[in-house]
């Protein structure tokens, strides 16, 4: 039994059609969006719509970001999930559900290759997450905005994902290639994948072979040991923030 959460405010006809198709593949469908969005009449009656106050954009160094919108929207959607597993999607992407379900590994976090970087970082694309619902809830519930000065939103989410796991036996996320599930973005700036500069990074064949063969210990210990180092640096940073708040 799987819940799917669509988060965002882009509800073109293609997205509405995808949402209304999803009951054929998932037992619970949730749309998390803002109160001013008028979409209920367009959706199948089985769809649960979570309406939230729009917190507005975050302004950092004069630039506008949607960090709070992302975290709040996904978190409130996840809180309504009734199933053991949840698929989290953006409301501006379309894909083939049947192909996706054939790719999923239920024993680890599933992400897609778009914007994922596995060169000694833990920057896993947040366009799509599939995992146990309680694990996704922990990722979003414990998100620390102060750390955005130190790491990307994707890195912080992954650190929260591994926060209560045995790092020595940690299973690396499964990377699902967007072409395999026919994933496309309807957002104007994201229509061509890969996009931008130095976004999609192709690791060495040796790393990919280790990853796909499930040799996670070798991958993390030999090639990606900085994950463990940065994890403890992150924990120290959180402790310092806590201490600062106490005084």
URJO-V530034 format. One line per field, one symbol per residue. phi: phi as a letter, one per 30 degrees, with the letter a starting at -180 (. if undefined). burial: # if it has 16 or more other C-alpha atoms within 10 Angstrom, else .. Layout:
phi->???
burial->???
This chain:
phi->.bccccbkbcbdeddeddddddddbbdbbbccacdddcbedccedddccccbdddidccbhiccbcddedddddeddddcdccdcbccbddbbbacddddddcdcdcadcbcdeidbbcibbccecdbbbadedddddeddcecdddddcbdeddddddddcdccdddcdcdedccdeddchdbccdedcdccdbichcdccdddddddddddiddddddddcbddedddddddddddddddddddc
burial->.##########...##.###.##....#######........##..######..............#.##########.##.#.###########.#..#..##...###########...####################.#...#.....###########.......######.#..#.####......#......#......#..##....##.##..##.##...#..#.............
